[in-house]
Amino acid sequence: MHNTRVVEREGGWIRRGCASGVRVVEVPDASLTFVRQSFRQAEIMTIRHESLNASVRAAMVTELELDQTNGKWLTSPRLTEAGARAWPEILREAFEQHDDAWIAATLRSRDFMHTTEERRQPKGKFITAPVPHTAPDTLAEGEFNRFYARGLCVAVISEVGAQAEVEVYRGKEIENPRSTSEQMIGRRISAQSLLDDLRTAQGVEPALGLPPGPNSGLSVRRVT
């Protein structure tokens, strides 16, 4: 029986040889479907939020409440009706005590995500397709990272003032990262500008390009 090495890259799964810094598992080819799900749930690395502390967590909760108060609250269409209702409290608990891995595990254990979705084909026809089993991870990582960035910006502005900056860094190793993501690493950005951008960019790509899309592995940290 042939074996295949399974690794994660930015934007999806690939099967190939090991690359430095990438988590790899070798499994029989016949087990790939099962391993994709198990590996993603139990083994895949999450973003290291280097500046996450009590003050940042508190600010994340405040930013969550701000969105709810201002009516800017958005939920993923992949969430079930029950999942959409529970989503704000799931985020709140995660921001106070947990991380994105806990969010993804909660979505799975409580069946809070649809298993299929309608997709439009290039010619306009709609088909029913399975929701990727990595969807809970993508949703959890993206939302936690966005609110972490907002919370960090609030925290450093309160400490340093309007001139405060944050630094872009790679929080998770990704095979074959996008060149645009690589070019951002080490860049320093005005915390106020990033905060304003993320507060405004609900459901659209932020003007500053941070975070730069799902599975980029990028985040921000305090400038040292």
Secondary structure, DSSP 8 states (H G I E B T S, - for coil): --EEEEEEETTEEEE----TT---EEEEGGGHHHHHHHHHHHT------TT--HHHHHHHHHHHHHHHHTT-----TTB-HHHHHHHHHHHHHHHHH--HHHHHHHHHHTT-B-SEEEEE-TTS-EEEEE--TTHHHHHHHHHHHHHHHHHHHHHHHHHH-TT-EEEEEE-S--BS--HHHHHHTT-EEEHHHHHHHHHH-SSS--TT--S-STT--EEEEE--
